[in-house]
């Protein structure tokens, strides 16, 4: 076939040696120079053992059979193959055979057939560059470690591993031995046959076989023989080099190279648009895709280039192929018609493609025609649109005009045109494209319209163009501002664009900044937290109606007209009038501003007298004056504000609001702005805050008024004074005076020490306690202590520090350890028990004086007794003669009689008479034979069983000794339990002489208690109705009770003991030869046994055949899977055969009828009966014939092919003869029965009544 329809195709394999005798050479050949003798080892067939080699002429079967040239190894399939071979010179170890091919071939395998011994060592090499370099295919040696120590003799791990093979270098066979080399070991699965390492293995131009060591028998070392080397040489019958023309999957046949004739040609007849001897490249003009070897699911074809008719040649570009995502890699060569590009799809420089014409049109490219003044690149244009490459400031297809905003197109200008410098926000439209002149906006000026008019700023900063300056009238020097950012020229310490804010740490004083306090007679005013402060300074001056005040003014910063303001509070709801400049002070207000202004100059000293007229002749009332203030008159400040602002200032009453203290935080915005501006102008800028470092929370103050943020209870603008009723100015502020109203004269205190002004009988900083000797604040009554104390408790009046050993609320009794009666003036005297209290030997709580007997009785502490408490009580001990000693309770843990004086030693405390079965110096332990907790009186007698307790721990006449804490008795070996009264597991006979004995197992009978599945005396066997290995597991038999003689099974195999006629693992089905109605299982006809035996043999044969097939398919060739599938089919057929046998019930029933008929025939052997039997038997034979035919078809096919596919060393048994034999036996048995019936029918002719009798027979129940 010359076509290659699939994705990959290859030429057929053949022997590369055929037709290439001239390209075959050997480094050593016998007889080339003349006759050469050689011998054969062990040549027993002929008497002649030595022969002559003469290779001067070529081999000829008729007249030159002694020629053994190298061309003799080429396979010719001649009948005289055994008489023709190549042979080397005698004794030469290093010999090579080389085949030189005319081109690259694909190599499959090499087969060498030796006439002599195979070499002891050899290797095979290959070359891909016509013999310039060589690579080893494989080493072959009898002893790899000796001849090729660097090569591994282990199985290859990969297909290209170079190893040494020892299978083809043995001493046997001495002739006809083979060496086989496969280029690709079939053990390895080849995923990609065109991978570089695989191609390196299978492609070659030369192959060389190097024999490096002759195989000898060791007689070459002997000197007794004249020429021991003449029987050792290399001799080859033939050499087969299997391969094919190498076409990279693009050809299915080849032609000779350079007219050389050989059976396997070397030049590929390429397809898929490929070319070359090996189809190793694409055909001319088919380079749009990369050349690749054939293979895979898709056809690999070299694609034709697309040059749009403008070129006849192309080449492949890998970079372009990758850049296009594998779409196209062809690049056209030598494009015509002014074309260029990978596919001649572009016009050459200075040309562009006419969009009205197709790409294939030879006249589609047109000149660019660019303006030289406005374009660059020497006239280049876009190849698709014809757009010239304009200079930076030029536009148009030909680049012949300036862009908007540019002017003056010139050739020598690198950018083409000059930029218009007109300010965008200050100009109207663009500049003139010829002259570049600008047209300015209304508020802009200058040749370029790039600056605002005077009094405006911000050109280009916003969309509003130029904005008017907005400088603060008081904080700035004037209304002129920076034209760039609009910042005004500020007065000192003023900041912000408008100069309207004081700098950090500075403030703008309020209008009433110049205050003159009136505190001469201070009237304290306590601030309530829910009302604002209504005064300044420390308080107010209480002025009697008709009196007056004088204020001194000498600190004005600037000359101006000032308005006077009086701050006051009234004690009565009455209106007051002042003299001179008359003003009415209404009681509903707290400040009054005089309407008329006073002109005051800087540096002057002025006195302002304020006199309050008397309104009536009655007792005068008082008015509380806080301060007087001077407020500058805004109208007097020169060119300060506009008339509109001034009118608004007056309309809102800003001056009056500024005078009120409680309106400072709620001034209208207009008032606040004008007040701040006025303050900045009067004080020439902002004023330093000067916040007191100790009293303020920080250096900043309010922007208007300059009030610092004060600490707790600190007041003053600078936070430098404690508030009234506080003291202790410091880092934490001021502390409240806290004067107690019940003991102080007022709520004020000394602002440094905090001392309040107290009443005479009261003392303390806060005036909150009575003087010494008094109690019951705030009434403070004298203490009542009978002259024995000068002080008493301030709250309860209990006397403190009673003298002369007195005690009690009023010092009316004696201290503990003393006796007497202070109330009746009897002094307190010490009790002698036995010594005075405080000297270490006083052991009484008190004592009592008997006035009749004048004696003193001591009341002893616990543990002491006697009239003077000079001895210890029963149950106590101690040596009272020692200093500091006292009686302590005996440490006997409540285990002695507390009334028994001799229960413990009175000096040492040792316990002498322990109770509750305890012992020890402290009665802390149970005595021997008892156990428990002695500390809680819980000692109990040990109750050990003497039978199981150690003899040494059970003395005669007393109880046994046990653990004093737990009561555990010391048990004998094999005995357990707290009382040693039980045998340990595996022991028995507690009543024995030595306690419990090792047992197996019952304490009385020795029988162990077994689990349900175990049995035996020692439970070391599987129990009844169980089987298995007792060391591992015992399994229930589960035998069917109706199908067994007794409910048990084999103890090892678990096979149930079925009754007659029953079978199955669990005896739950009828056996062959019995009816299928379990559990009845009636006996079938006797012939059933014959059938069952035959069918069983068939089953056994099929099972034997299945046994030879290994279970693990990974160890076999894929052919095993096909064989296993066939076996499965055979097993399925066998199952149908078995079902057939199982389904012979009807046939067996018919045979049973035959048996019955036979008996009937013996009684009445009529022809009708015989005919009926024959008919019944024929009906039975028909299904048997069908099933027999099915069994005959159960045969494995192609055993020879299966054997080759699996393993040549594997033995497979053909079971078909056994199957055929068993099937034939079945058929013969049935035929015999049928033939006997035929003979009966021949002897007894047919009669007319047969049909009627047959019908009668069919209707009659067989016996």
Buried (B, 14 or more C-beta within 10 A) or exposed (E): EEEBEEBBBBBEBBBBBBBBBEBBBBBBBBBBEEEBEBBBEEBEEEEEEEBEBBBEEEBEEEEEEBBBBBBBBBBEEEEEBEEBBBBBBBBBBEBBBBBBBBBBBBBBBBBBBBBBBBBBBBBBBBBBEBEEEBEBBBBBBBBBEEBBEEBBBEEBEEBBBBBBBBEBBEEEEBBEBEBBBBBBBEEEEBEEBBBEEBBEBBBBBBBBBBBBBBBBEEEEEEEEEEEBBBBBBBBBBBBBBBBBBBBBBBBBBBEBBEEBEBEBBBBBBBBBBBBBBBBBBBBEBBBBBBBBBBBEEEBBBBBBBBBBBBBEEBBBBEEBBEEEEEEBBBBBBEBEBBBBBBBBBBBBBBBBBBEEEEBEBEEBBBEBEBBEBBBBBEBBBBBEEBBBBBBEBBBBBBBBBBBEBBBBBBEEBEBBBBBBBBBEBBBEEBBBBEEBEBEBBEBBBBEBBBBBBEEBBBBBBEEEBBBBBBBBBBBBEEBBBEBEEBBBBBBEBBBBBBBBBBBEBBBBBBBBBBBBBBBEEBBEBEBEEEEEEBBBBBBBBBBEBEBBBEBEBEEBBEEBBBBBBBBBBBEEEBEBEBEEEEBEBEBEBBBBBBEEBBEBEEEEEBEBEBBBEBBEEEEBBBBBBBBBBBBBBBEEBEEBBEEEBBEBBEEBEBBBBBBBBEBBEEBBEBBBBBBBBBBBBBBEBBBBBBBBEBBBBEBBBBBBBBBBBBBEBBBBBBBBBBBBBBBBBEEEBBBBBBBBEEBBEEBBBEBEEBBBBBBEBBBBBBBBBBBEBBBBBBEBBEBBBBEBBEBBEBEEBBBEEBEBBBBBBBBBBBBBBBBBEBEEEEEBBBBBBBBBBEEEBBBBBBBEBEEEEEEBBBEBBEBBBBEBBBBBBBBBBBEBEEEEEBBEBBBBBBBBBBEEEEBBEBEEBBBBEBBBBBBBBBBBBBBBBBBBBBBEBEBEBBBBBBBBBBEEBBEEEEBBBBEBEEBBBBBBEBBBBBBBBBBBEEBBBBEBEEBBBEBBBEBEEEBBEBEEBBBBBBBEBBBBBBBBEBEEEBBBBBBBEEBBEEBBBEBEEBBBBBBEBBBBBBBBBBBBBBBEEBBEBEEBBEBBEBBBBBBBBBBEBBEEBBEEBEEEEEEBBEBBEBBBEBBEEBBEBBEBBBEBBEBBEEBBBBBBBBBBBBEBBEEEEBBBBBBBBBBBBEEBBEBBEEBBEBBBEBBBEEBEEBBEBBBEEEEBBEBBEBBBEBBEBBBEBBEEBEEEBEEBBEEBEEEEEBEEBBEEBEEEEEE
